[in-house]
Amino acid sequence: MRHTTWIFLLFCLTRADGQDFSARFAEIRDQATPRELYAFLYSLPKGGDLHHHATLAFYAHRMYEHALEQEKNGYVYWTRVRVANCNPGENGPFLRYENLDEARWKRLSECEREDFKRLRQLTPGEKAGWISSLIVDAPGEGRNEFFEEIVRRQLVFNTNPYLFAENFAENLKLFAAERVRYLEPQWTPRGATYPDLRPMPVEEALAIVKQRLAQPDVADLNIHYRFQTTVIRFRPDLEEQIRNAYAWVDAHRDWWVAINAAGREDDDRGYALRMLNSFREARRKYAGIHLSLHAGEKNSPGREVRETLLLGAERIGHGVNLITDPDTMLLMRNGRALVEVNLVSNRLLEYTPDLAQHPFPEYLRTGIPVCLNTDDRGSWDSNMTDEYFHAVKQFQLTWEEVVELGRNSLRHSFAPADLKQRMLADYEREVAQFATEWGKKDWRAALATQVYEASGYARRNLLATPTAVGESK
């Protein structure tokens, strides 16, 4: 019976109301306006987002409002709006729109305090500048802006578990609206503090987040999630980080499923083989803890992906320079390791500024498992639909390839086996229903009234006009 049902579902993927949906999909792909195609892809079932840095996935304009709301919990934030010459040569370099909590602001000299303004008191122009400061949204901004400035501006917000919980809850709602059904964010509640900067016990911080996500507005969503904990590859305490990461995941297997290694790969202190002995040592003690590791996010040719596979990685984050290593390309064809592709991220951080040159279609069409992901979507002001839009339009994806991307994201997830089975079955049913529905419709008439929410990135880069037909406000 199960076999018969599976065959029927696969049949439905390409047949709708007696028509071949592959042809209908190609028609929409090729004939729709950018706004129509965006609306169509927004409604597409998308599987999961596996490469997702949770604290960099929050939209800046929403972060601003949630940060103000945190005053009820005693957290008050200040941001630098000018740079006075209080202590020449000391404490620099100074960063405009650097953010501090009030306890740290009070520790500054009177002169230094004058550089800052309470977040609630920003003028409209200052607020717009603050929001833009957390986004790669202007010519000339790239990986240095992101790694050295945006990440630094975010740090203070990551110590507030109430703020994380509210932002993550909202993100789950936004992903669910895009028909993403699973997230595997990189996040751990370490480093949380009370408003007076006293360290908050990690289990207390975790309890705050769990309590918020158990509320009906989140718990009733049709979306699932599990977390990865992250080690920073170029830090001097990397080996200790890896030991602590394994211990954390082992003690919290209800929510955590994997370990990731992040950080700039052009910082040579974080080379892959530095981690080899630490991962081998940990595997002698722990079973069933997965590895999804960043690798190949570099302009230069190299063997980073091969060396990362040697570490035990089951998934590769980015893998941009995998294509430069023929032996590893052959190794990964029809293999077990999936490449987590991040088109918007690779474009904005200029690893592949021209997406026409991105290796994604070569991986996809030579049998290397791939899926699409958002990476740091708050910093790009983007969403999952943007990833699919780029992929479909740039590389003329077929319906079968689009479905395979979503299927790969769930099949290669680290979700518990029973949950993975349910999500895969739900996904097959949803794409079959999608094909049936859009196979019958007058698609152009339907897309004229389709409700969707375009990202800021899409409005700037993908859509013909700032406001699209059917776009929700």
C-alpha positions as CSV (number, residue, x, y, z in Angstrom):
1,M,0.0,0.0,0.0
2,R,2.8,2.4,0.9
3,H,4.5,1.7,-2.4
4,T,1.3,2.3,-4.4
5,T,0.8,5.7,-2.6
6,W,4.4,6.7,-3.3
7,I,4.0,6.0,-7.0
8,F,0.8,7.9,-7.1
9,L,2.4,11.0,-5.4
10,L,5.3,11.0,-7.8
11,F,2.9,10.7,-10.7
12,C,1.0,13.8,-9.4
13,L,4.2,15.8,-9.3
14,T,4.3,16.0,-13.1
15,R,0.6,15.5,-14.0
16,A,-2.1,17.9,-13.2
17,D,-5.6,17.8,-14.7
18,G,-4.4,15.7,-17.6
19,Q,-1.6,18.1,-18.4
20,D,2.2,17.8,-18.0
21,F,2.9,20.3,-15.2
22,S,6.6,20.5,-16.2
23,A,5.4,22.3,-19.3
24,R,3.1,24.6,-17.4
25,F,5.9,25.4,-14.9
26,A,8.2,26.3,-17.8
27,E,5.5,28.5,-19.3
28,I,5.2,30.5,-16.1
29,R,8.9,30.7,-15.6
30,D,9.5,32.0,-19.1
31,Q,6.4,34.2,-19.6
32,A,5.6,35.7,-16.2
33,T,6.7,39.2,-15.3
34,P,9.2,39.4,-12.4
35,R,6.4,40.3,-10.0
36,E,4.2,37.4,-11.2
37,L,7.1,34.9,-11.0
38,Y,7.9,36.1,-7.5
39,A,4.3,35.7,-6.4
40,F,4.2,32.2,-7.9
41,L,7.4,31.1,-6.2
42,Y,6.4,32.7,-2.9
43,S,3.5,30.2,-2.8
44,L,5.7,27.2,-3.7
45,P,6.3,24.5,-1.0
46,K,10.0,24.9,-0.2
47,G,11.1,22.2,2.2
48,G,13.8,23.4,4.6
49,D,16.4,26.0,5.3
50,L,19.5,24.2,6.5
51,H,22.2,26.9,6.3
52,H,20.8,29.6,8.6
53,H,22.6,31.8,11.1
54,A,19.8,32.5,13.5
55,T,21.0,35.8,15.0
56,L,21.9,37.2,11.6
57,A,18.5,36.2,10.1
58,F,16.4,38.9,11.9
59,Y,15.2,41.8,9.7
60,A,16.7,45.1,10.9
61,H,13.4,47.0,10.8
62,R,11.8,44.4,13.0
63,M,14.8,44.1,15.3
64,Y,14.5,47.8,16.0
65,E,10.9,47.5,17.2
66,H,11.6,44.4,19.2
67,A,14.6,46.1,20.8
68,L,12.4,49.0,22.0
69,E,10.0,46.5,23.4
70,Q,12.7,45.0,25.6
71,E,12.6,48.0,27.9
72,K,9.8,46.2,29.7
73,N,12.4,43.5,30.6
74,G,15.0,46.1,31.7
75,Y,17.1,46.1,28.5
76,V,17.7,49.6,27.2
77,Y,19.9,50.1,24.1
78,W,22.0,53.0,22.8
79,T,23.7,53.5,19.4
80,R,26.6,55.6,18.3
81,V,25.4,58.5,16.1
82,R,28.6,60.5,16.0
83,V,32.4,60.0,16.7
84,A,33.9,62.7,18.9
85,N,37.6,62.8,19.5
86,C,37.4,62.1,23.2
87,N,40.4,59.7,23.5
88,P,42.6,60.1,20.5
89,G,44.3,56.8,19.6
90,E,42.4,54.8,22.3
91,N,39.6,52.3,22.0
92,G,39.3,52.5,18.3
93,P,38.4,52.0,15.6
94,F,35.0,53.6,16.3
95,L,32.0,52.3,14.5
96,R,29.0,54.4,13.6
97,Y,25.7,52.8,14.8
98,E,27.7,50.6,17.2
99,N,25.1,49.4,19.8
100,L,25.5,49.2,23.5
101,D,23.2,48.2,26.4
102,E,22.7,50.9,29.0
103,A,24.9,49.3,31.6
104,R,27.9,49.5,29.2
105,W,26.9,53.0,28.1
106,K,27.0,54.2,31.7
107,R,30.6,53.0,32.0
108,L,31.8,55.4,29.3
109,S,33.2,58.8,30.0
110,E,30.9,61.8,29.8
111,C,32.5,62.8,26.5
112,E,32.0,59.3,25.0
113,R,28.4,59.1,26.1
114,E,27.6,62.1,24.0
115,D,28.4,60.0,20.9
116,F,25.5,57.8,21.6
117,K,21.7,58.2,21.5
118,R,19.1,56.1,23.1
119,L,17.6,53.9,20.4
120,R,14.1,55.1,21.2
121,Q,15.1,58.7,20.6
122,L,16.5,58.4,17.1
123,T,15.2,60.8,14.4
124,P,13.5,59.2,11.3
125,G,16.7,59.8,9.4
126,E,18.9,58.2,12.2
127,K,16.5,55.3,12.4
128,A,16.8,54.7,8.6
129,G,20.6,54.9,8.9
130,W,20.5,52.5,11.8
131,I,18.5,50.0,9.9
132,S,20.7,50.3,6.8
133,S,23.8,49.8,9.0
134,L,22.7,46.2,9.6
135,I,22.1,45.4,5.9
136,V,24.5,44.9,3.0
137,D,22.4,47.2,0.8
138,A,24.7,49.7,-0.9
139,P,27.4,49.5,-3.6
140,G,30.8,48.9,-2.2
141,E,29.6,47.0,0.8
142,G,30.6,43.4,0.9
143,R,32.3,40.9,3.1
144,N,34.4,43.4,5.1
145,E,31.3,45.4,5.8
146,F,29.5,42.2,6.9
147,F,32.2,40.5,8.9
148,E,33.8,43.5,10.5
149,E,30.9,45.9,11.0
150,I,27.5,44.3,10.8
151,V,28.4,41.3,12.9
152,R,29.9,43.7,15.5
153,R,26.8,45.8,15.6
154,Q,24.7,42.8,16.3
155,L,26.7,41.4,19.2
156,V,25.0,43.2,22.1
157,F,21.5,42.0,21.0
158,N,22.7,38.4,21.1
159,T,23.1,38.5,24.9
160,N,19.3,39.1,25.5
161,P,17.3,35.8,25.4
162,Y,14.0,37.6,25.4
163,L,14.9,39.5,22.3
164,F,16.2,36.4,20.6
165,A,13.0,34.6,21.4
166,E,10.7,37.3,20.0
167,N,12.8,37.7,16.9
168,F,12.9,34.0,16.3
169,A,9.2,33.5,16.9
170,E,8.5,36.2,14.3
171,N,10.9,34.6,11.8
172,L,9.1,31.3,12.2
173,K,5.9,33.0,11.2
174,L,7.6,34.6,8.1
175,F,9.1,31.4,7.0
176,A,5.8,29.5,7.4
177,A,4.1,32.1,5.2
178,E,6.7,31.3,2.5
179,R,5.8,27.6,2.9
180,V,9.2,26.7,4.4
181,R,8.5,23.7,6.7
182,Y,11.8,23.1,8.5
183,L,14.7,25.3,9.9
184,E,18.0,24.1,11.2
185,P,19.4,27.4,12.7
186,Q,22.9,27.9,14.1
187,W,22.4,29.2,17.6
188,T,23.3,28.4,21.3
189,P,22.1,30.5,24.3
190,R,25.6,31.0,25.7
191,G,26.7,34.5,26.7
192,A,23.3,35.7,27.9
193,T,23.2,38.4,30.5
194,Y,20.8,40.2,32.7
195,P,20.4,44.0,32.1
196,D,23.0,44.8,34.7
197,L,25.5,42.6,32.8
198,R,25.5,39.7,35.3
199,P,25.9,36.4,33.4
200,M,22.6,34.6,33.0
201,P,22.7,30.8,33.6
202,V,22.5,29.2,30.2
203,E,19.6,26.9,31.2
204,E,17.7,29.9,32.3
205,A,18.2,31.6,28.9
206,L,17.2,28.5,27.1
207,A,14.0,28.2,29.3
208,I,13.1,31.8,28.3
209,V,13.3,30.9,24.6
210,K,11.4,27.6,25.0
211,Q,8.6,29.3,26.9
212,R,8.1,31.9,24.2
213,L,8.2,29.3,21.4
214,A,5.6,27.2,23.3
215,Q,3.0,29.9,23.0
216,P,0.1,29.1,20.5
217,D,1.0,31.8,17.9
218,V,4.2,29.8,17.3
219,A,3.4,26.3,18.5
220,D,0.5,26.1,16.1
221,L,2.5,27.0,13.0
222,N,3.1,24.3,10.4
223,I,6.9,24.5,10.7
224,H,9.5,22.5,12.6
225,Y,13.0,23.3,13.7
226,R,16.1,21.9,15.3
227,F,19.4,23.7,16.2
228,Q,23.0,23.5,15.4
229,T,25.7,24.8,17.8
230,T,28.6,26.7,16.2
231,V,32.3,26.9,16.8
232,I,34.4,29.8,15.4
233,R,37.2,28.3,13.4
234,F,39.9,31.0,13.7
235,R,39.7,31.5,17.5
236,P,42.7,30.3,19.7
237,D,40.3,28.2,21.8
238,L,38.9,26.3,18.9
239,E,39.8,22.9,20.3
240,E,38.0,23.7,23.6
241,Q,35.0,25.0,21.7
242,I,34.7,21.7,19.9
243,R,34.8,19.7,23.2
244,N,32.1,22.1,24.7
245,A,30.0,21.9,21.5
246,Y,29.8,18.1,21.7
247,A,29.0,18.1,25.4
248,W,26.2,20.7,24.7
249,V,24.5,18.8,21.9
250,D,24.8,15.6,23.8
251,A,23.0,17.1,26.8
252,H,20.3,18.9,24.7
253,R,19.4,16.3,22.1
254,D,15.7,17.4,22.2
255,W,16.6,20.6,20.3
256,W,20.2,20.3,19.1
257,V,21.2,17.9,16.4
258,A,24.5,19.1,14.9
259,I,27.7,21.1,15.2
260,N,28.9,23.7,12.7
261,A,32.2,25.5,12.1
262,A,31.9,29.1,11.0
263,G,34.1,32.2,10.6
264,R,35.9,33.7,7.7
265,E,37.7,31.1,5.7
266,D,40.1,33.6,4.3
267,D,41.5,33.8,7.9
268,D,44.2,31.1,7.7
269,R,44.0,30.4,11.4
270,G,40.8,28.5,10.8
271,Y,42.1,25.9,8.2
272,A,40.0,22.7,8.2
273,L,42.7,20.2,9.2
274,R,43.3,22.1,12.5
275,M,40.1,20.6,13.7
276,L,40.7,17.0,12.6
277,N,42.1,15.6,15.9
278,S,39.5,17.4,18.0
279,F,36.6,15.9,16.0
280,R,38.2,12.5,16.1
281,E,38.7,12.7,19.8
282,A,35.0,13.7,20.3
283,R,33.7,10.9,18.1
284,R,35.4,8.4,20.5
285,K,33.0,9.6,23.2
286,Y,29.8,10.7,21.4
287,A,27.6,9.0,18.9
288,G,24.8,10.4,16.7
289,I,26.0,14.1,16.6
290,H,26.0,15.4,13.0
291,L,28.4,17.8,11.4
292,S,27.4,20.5,8.8
293,L,30.6,22.6,8.3
294,H,31.3,25.7,6.3
295,A,33.8,25.0,3.5
296,G,34.9,26.4,0.2
297,E,33.5,29.9,0.8
298,K,36.6,31.4,-0.9
299,N,37.5,33.0,-4.2
300,S,40.8,31.1,-4.5
301,P,41.0,27.5,-5.7
302,G,41.6,24.9,-3.0
303,R,40.9,21.6,-1.4
304,E,38.9,23.0,1.5
305,V,35.8,20.9,0.8
306,R,37.8,17.6,0.5
307,E,39.6,18.4,3.8
308,T,36.2,19.2,5.5
309,L,34.8,15.9,4.3
310,L,37.7,14.3,6.1
311,L,36.6,16.0,9.3
312,G,33.4,14.0,9.1
313,A,31.1,16.6,7.5
314,E,27.8,15.3,6.2
315,R,26.9,18.7,4.6
316,I,29.1,21.4,3.2
317,G,28.1,25.1,3.8
318,H,28.6,27.1,0.6
319,G,31.1,24.9,-1.3
320,V,31.8,27.7,-3.8
321,N,35.3,26.6,-4.6
322,L,34.4,22.9,-4.7
323,I,34.3,23.3,-8.5
324,T,38.0,24.0,-8.6
325,D,38.9,20.6,-7.3
326,P,38.1,17.9,-9.9
327,D,38.9,15.0,-7.6
328,T,36.4,16.2,-4.9
329,M,33.8,16.9,-7.6
330,L,34.0,13.3,-8.7
331,L,34.0,12.1,-5.1
332,M,30.7,14.0,-4.3
333,R,28.8,13.1,-7.5
334,N,25.8,11.0,-6.3
335,G,27.3,10.9,-2.9
336,R,26.0,11.3,0.6
337,A,27.3,14.9,1.3
338,L,25.0,17.8,0.4
339,V,26.1,21.3,-0.6
340,E,24.1,24.0,1.1
341,V,23.9,26.7,-1.6
342,N,23.4,30.4,-0.7
343,L,23.0,32.4,-3.8
344,V,22.2,35.8,-2.4
345,S,24.9,35.6,0.2
346,N,27.5,34.6,-2.4
347,R,26.5,37.4,-4.6
348,L,26.5,40.2,-1.9
349,L,29.7,39.0,-0.3
350,E,31.3,38.9,-3.8
351,Y,32.3,35.2,-3.8
352,T,30.3,35.0,-7.0
353,P,29.3,38.6,-7.8
354,D,27.9,37.5,-11.2
355,L,25.5,34.7,-10.4
356,A,25.7,33.5,-14.0
357,Q,29.1,32.1,-13.0
358,H,27.9,30.4,-9.8
359,P,28.7,26.6,-9.7
360,F,25.3,25.7,-8.4
361,P,23.8,24.4,-11.7
362,E,27.0,22.3,-12.3
363,Y,26.5,20.7,-8.9
364,L,22.8,20.2,-9.4
365,R,23.1,18.7,-12.9
366,T,26.1,16.4,-12.3
367,G,24.5,14.6,-9.4
368,I,25.9,16.4,-6.4
369,P,23.1,16.8,-3.8
370,V,22.3,20.5,-3.3
371,C,19.6,22.7,-1.7
372,L,18.9,26.4,-1.4
373,N,19.3,28.3,1.8
374,T,19.2,31.9,3.2
375,D,22.4,32.0,5.3
376,D,22.2,35.5,7.0
377,R,19.0,36.7,5.5
378,G,18.6,39.6,7.9
379,S,21.9,41.0,6.8
380,W,20.8,40.7,3.1
381,D,17.2,41.8,3.8
382,S,16.2,38.7,1.8
383,N,14.1,35.6,2.1
384,M,13.9,32.0,0.7
385,T,11.8,33.1,-2.3
386,D,14.7,35.3,-3.4
387,E,16.9,32.2,-3.5
388,Y,14.4,30.3,-5.6
389,F,13.8,33.3,-7.9
390,H,17.5,33.7,-8.6
391,A,17.9,29.9,-9.2
392,V,14.8,29.5,-11.4
393,K,15.3,32.6,-13.5
394,Q,19.1,32.5,-13.8
395,F,19.5,28.8,-14.5
396,Q,16.1,27.9,-16.2
397,L,15.3,25.3,-13.6
398,T,12.8,22.7,-14.5
399,W,9.9,21.7,-12.3
400,E,11.6,18.4,-11.5
401,E,14.7,20.2,-10.3
402,V,12.7,22.6,-8.2
403,V,11.0,19.7,-6.4
404,E,14.3,17.9,-6.0
405,L,15.8,21.0,-4.2
406,G,13.1,20.9,-1.6
407,R,13.2,17.2,-1.3
408,N,17.0,17.3,-0.8
409,S,16.7,19.9,2.0
410,L,14.5,17.5,4.0
411,R,16.2,14.3,3.1
412,H,19.6,15.7,4.2
413,S,18.3,17.4,7.3
414,F,19.3,16.2,10.7
415,A,15.8,16.0,11.9
416,P,14.8,12.9,13.9
417,A,13.9,10.0,11.7
418,D,10.2,10.0,12.4
419,L,9.9,13.8,11.9
420,K,11.9,13.6,8.7
421,Q,9.6,10.9,7.4
422,R,6.5,13.0,8.2
423,M,8.0,16.1,6.6
424,L,9.0,14.3,3.4
425,A,5.5,12.8,3.1
426,D,3.9,16.2,3.7
427,Y,6.2,17.8,1.2
428,E,5.3,15.3,-1.5
429,R,1.6,15.9,-0.9
430,E,2.0,19.7,-0.9
431,V,3.9,19.8,-4.2
432,A,1.4,17.4,-5.8
433,Q,-1.4,19.7,-4.6
434,F,0.5,22.8,-5.9
435,A,0.9,21.2,-9.3
436,T,-2.7,20.2,-9.5
437,E,-3.9,23.7,-8.4
438,W,-1.6,25.7,-10.8
439,G,-2.1,23.2,-13.6
440,K,-5.8,24.1,-13.6
441,K,-5.6,27.9,-13.1
442,D,-5.5,30.7,-15.5
443,W,-2.1,31.5,-13.9
444,R,-1.8,35.1,-15.0
445,A,-5.2,36.0,-13.7
446,A,-4.5,34.1,-10.4
447,L,-1.1,35.9,-9.9
448,A,-2.7,39.3,-10.3
449,T,-4.3,38.8,-6.9
450,Q,-1.8,36.5,-5.3
451,V,-0.9,37.9,-1.8
452,Y,2.8,37.7,-0.9
453,E,5.5,39.7,0.9
454,A,8.5,40.8,-1.1
455,S,11.7,41.2,0.7
456,G,13.7,44.5,0.6
457,Y,16.3,42.6,-1.4
458,A,13.7,41.6,-3.9
459,R,12.3,45.1,-4.2
460,R,15.8,46.5,-4.9
461,N,17.1,43.7,-7.1
462,L,14.5,41.4,-8.6
463,L,11.2,43.2,-9.1
464,A,10.5,45.7,-11.9
465,T,8.8,48.2,-9.6
466,P,9.1,49.0,-5.9
467,T,5.6,47.8,-5.1
468,A,4.4,44.7,-6.7
469,V,0.8,43.7,-7.5
470,G,-0.6,41.7,-4.7
471,E,2.3,42.5,-2.4
472,S,1.2,42.6,1.3
473,K,2.2,45.6,3.3
